[in-house]
Amino acid sequence: MTRQVRLILELGAQDQHHEGSAGETIRTDVVSWYLNSARLAETAKLDAVLITDADASSDHSETLPINGLDSLTLIAALSLHTSSLGLIGEVSPRRHPVYDAARRVAGVDTISAGLSGLAVSTSQGSESDGKSAEEFVVAARDLWSSWEPDAFVGDQESGVFVDTEKVHPAKFRGETLATAGPLNVPRSPQGLPVVVSNVAALHRSERSFPDIVLGSPTDIEQAQEFYSDVKDRARSIGLDPDEVLVVARVSTTVGQANSAQSELVVSGAAESIADVLVDWVESRAADGFLLVSRSDSGVLGWVDHVVPELVRRNKFRRDYEEDTLRGHLGLSTPSYLLPSNAIGSSTP
């Protein structure tokens, strides 16, 4: 079976400040910009948008985002205006309480009927931040597992609303955080929201391993090495490597040259860009790509030119075929696991 290209569009507050192409204006109507970009992504049948979270701790006020709404607020807003597009919000464990983040993502998952995801980011190279991210993901998944799939009864005749024996407190205790549960949102329509991260510390256990691992390789040899390492790590802890996607960051200005950044940079005609993306996927250098766009013309370049070329080659969908984000990505619904610290749990 031919390997399909997975595509996620990155949208971030920093995009509001980027000059983009000549003649473009800097946007201040932030919500409309996100909404329009998400609608374009959905029209192109992309798997998802990933909204990055702005760090408002900068001392340079001129670079701070205008109306810098946090990513989880934005994906909640977008869920009311999209119907099939995956919605991934980024958080930093240092700035977001895990219970609040898990609850809000679960809420979006309920509203969207299974289209939400959580991206976890940290400062690169920090062992303490890596540990914090690892515990954050384990705790979030524990909270999402508070409810067994059939815990909600809703039997009017017997008067039983919930089978309380199938609702479990998520009593996670780690070095950097602790939780008490259960979460007050029922289990995700897709089993668990999708977890996205580039933090290597998350690769140490099945409980913390991301569904999508982000990479920033700049050439195919480096990408193949990274891809193989991620898949080997997943296999070594008992995961099916096909259930872990490796997604590479890529930026471009279609038809124009682009300056080098810490990601794959492609330029030229849509056909040439599609050649590179397909080659990377078929060569096991990536399962898909995080499309980095820093201007309106960049978003249009992807959805109006590159995506149609991939569709023409039967490397990308013509229409949505699944109802959930996991379905879009070709990931199966995970089997239910009790929260890791729940009484009677057989998980580590």
N, C-alpha and C positions, 0 to 999 in steps of 0.2 A: 504493500500500500504506500502511495506517495506521501511523503512527509509534508504536512501543512505548516505554513508559517503562522506563528502567533504574534499578534500585534497589540500593543498597549500604548496609548498616547499619554505622555507626561505633560501635566499642566501645573505651573507653579507661580507663586506670587512674584518671583523674580522676572517672569516674562513681561510683567507690566512695565518694567523699567528698560527693557532691552529696546534698542533703537529699531531693530528689524530692517526692512528694506527702505530705500529712500522714499520719502513721502508718507510713510506710515506715522500715525500719531500714537503717543503713549496713552494707553487706556486708563481711565479712572472709574468707569462704570464696571467694576470688577465682577459683580454677580452676573451681569449680562454677558461679559466676555467668557466666563466659565460655561454658562448655559449654551451660548452659541457654539463654543468649541465642542462641548459634549454632544450637541445635536449633530454637528458635522461628523464626529466620530461614530455616532450611531448610524447615521446615513451610510457611512462607509462600511458598516458591520464590523467595526473593530471589536476586539475582545473586551476592552475596558479602557477607562481613563484612570490614571494615577495622579492624584492631587498631592503635591508636595506641601509640607508644612513649613511656613516661614519662621525663621528664628528672629524674634523681635528684640534680641539682646544686643544688637549691634550698636556701637557708639556713633555710627555715621547715620544720622537721621535722614540724610538725603537718599539713602539706599533702602530704607525700610519700606515694606509693602504698603500701598495705599489701601485702606480698608482691609487690612490683612486678616480676613476671616480664617479660622482654623479649618483644616482639611475635613474634619468629621462633620462640621456644620455644613460645609459645601456639598459633601456627598449626600447628606440628608436632603438638602435643597434640590439637588439634581435628580434624586430618586423620584421626585414628584413630576418631573418633566421629561423623563426617559422611560422606556419600557423594556428594553432588552440589553442595554449597555451595562457592562460590569463597572462598578464604582469602588475604587480603592482609595482610602485615605491614609496618609502617612502621619505617624506620630513618633515622638522621641520619648523613650522611657524616663528620661530625666525631667521632662516637662509635663507628662500626662499620667495621672493616677490610673492604674491598670483597670480597676473596676469601672471607672467612668468610660474609658476607651472601649472596653469589651462590651459594655452595655449599649453604647451609642452605635457601635458597628453592628451588634446584634439587632438593634432597632432598625437600622437601614436595611439589614438583611430581611427582616420581617416585612417591612414596607415594600421592598422591591421583589419579594418572593424568591430570594436566593441569589442576589447579584452583588453582594458586598465583599470587600476585602480589606485587610489591614496591612499596611506597609510599616515596618519597624526600622528606624534609622538611628545611627549613633555616630559619634566622632570616631574616625578611623584610627586604628592603632592603639586604642585605649582598652586595656584589659578590664578595668572596672566597668566601663561602658558596655563591653561585650558581655560581661556577667549580668549586668542589669537587663540587657536586651534578651538574653537567654531566659532569665526568670520571668520577664514580662510576657514572653510568648507562651511559656508553660502555664503561667497563671491565667492568661486570657483564654487559652484553650480549656483549662479546667473550669473556668466560669461558663464558657459556652457549652460545657458538658454537664452542667448542673441538672439539666432535665434529660431523662432518657427519652428516646423517640416516642414512646407510647405513654408518657407520664400524664399528658392532658387527656382526661376522660370526657368531661362535658356531658355527663349522663343526667338529663333532666329528671327522669323517672326516679332514679335512686338518690338524686341530690348530690352526687359525687362530681366535683369539679376537677380535682386533680388527685392522682394516686400519689400520696405523699411519700410512699416508700420508694418511688422512682424519681424523687427530687432530692439532689444531694448537695450538701454544702461543699464549696470549694475552699478547703482550709489549707491553702498553699502557704508554706513558710520558707522563705529563702534568705539569702544574705542581704539582699537589697530591697525586698518588698514582701508583703504578706497580704493575704486576702481572707475574707470571711464571706460565705455565700449563703444560699445560692443566688445566682443571677435571677433577676425577676423578669426575664424574657425567655420564652420557650425556645427549644432547640431550633437551630438554623434549618430552613427549608433545603439547604444544600449539604446538610450534615454539620459542617463547620465553615465559617467564612474563610476565604483564601488568605494565607499569610505570605507576604512578600518581604524579602530582606536581602541586604548585601553583607550582613554581619557574619563573619566566619565562625564566631563562637556558638552560633545556633546549630552548627553541624554536629554537635557532640551527642545529641540524643534524639530518639524518635519523637519525643514530646515537643522538642523545640525546632526541629528541622523545618525550614520554610517549604511551602508548596512551590514557590517561585524564588529562585536564587538570582539576584541581579549581579551582572558583571560589567566591567568597563574595559574590555580588551581593545587594543587598537589595531591588531592584525590577526589573521586567521590562525597562525601557529599558536600565538598566545591564547586565543579563544579556545582552540581545541584542547590545550593543556588544562585550562580552567574547567572546561566542560567535563573532561574525563575525570578530573579530581572530584568535582561535585558528585558525579554519578557514582564513583567508587566509594565516597564517604557515605552516601545514602545506602548503598548496597551493604556496606560493612556493619551498619547498625540495624539491618533487617528490613529496610524500606525497599519497595519496588522502585528502581531508578526511573522507570517510565512515569511514575507518579510525582516526580520532582522535575520541574521545568527550569532550564537555564536560559535566562533572557538577557541579551546584551543591549547596552545603551548605544543608540546610533543617532547621529544628527546630520542634517543636510539642508542645503538650499537647492531645490530642484532647478537645474539649468545654470547654477552659478557655483563658483568655487567657495570653499568654506575654510576657515582657519582651524588648525588642530586644537583639539580639546582632549580631556581624559575620557575618551569614548571612541568608538568607531565613527569616522567621519567619511561620508560618501557625497559625491557631487556629480553633476552631469545630468543627462537625460534620464527620464523615468525608466527606460529600458535598461540602462547601465546600472542604475541603483537596484533595480529588481534582480539583475544578474548577481550582484554581490550578496543580497539577502538570501536568495535561493541557494547559492553556493555554500554559504555559511551553514544553513540548515541541513542541506544534504551531506555536508562534510562533517557533521556532528561537532560543529563549533558553537551552535546555539540551537535552541528550540524555537526561539522567537526574539522579538526586539521591543525595547522600550523606545518609542519614537520621541526624541527630544526636539521640541520646536520652540523657538524663542520669539516668534512673531506670528501675526495672522497669516501672512503669506506662507510661512513654514507649515502651518497646519493644513492650509489649502493644497500645498505642494504634495503632502502625503496623501490626503484623501481624494484629491482630484486627478492625480497622475500616477503615483507609485502603486497605490492599492488597486486601481483598475488594471494595471499591468500584471500584478500578481494574480488577480482574478482571471484574467485572460489566459494565464498559464496553468490554471487550475491548482494554484498554490495557496489560494485563500478563498474563503466562502463567498458565495453570491448573496446569501441571506442567512439569518440566524436559524440554526437547526435545533438548538437546545434552549432550555428555559433558565438555566442558572449559569453563574460565572464558571463554576467547575465544569459544567457541560461545555461551555464555549471553549475552554482550555483543554478539553479532552481528559480531564481528571475525574476519577471515580468518586462517588460519595464515600467518605471514610466510615469504617466500622465504628460503632459506638464504643467508647472507653470511659469508664468511670473517672472522675477527677482524680489526679495522681495521689492526693493525700486522703481520699475518701475512705472511710472505714470499710474493710473488706475488699479493697481494690487489690488486684493482682498485678497491677502495673508498677514499674519502678518509680 
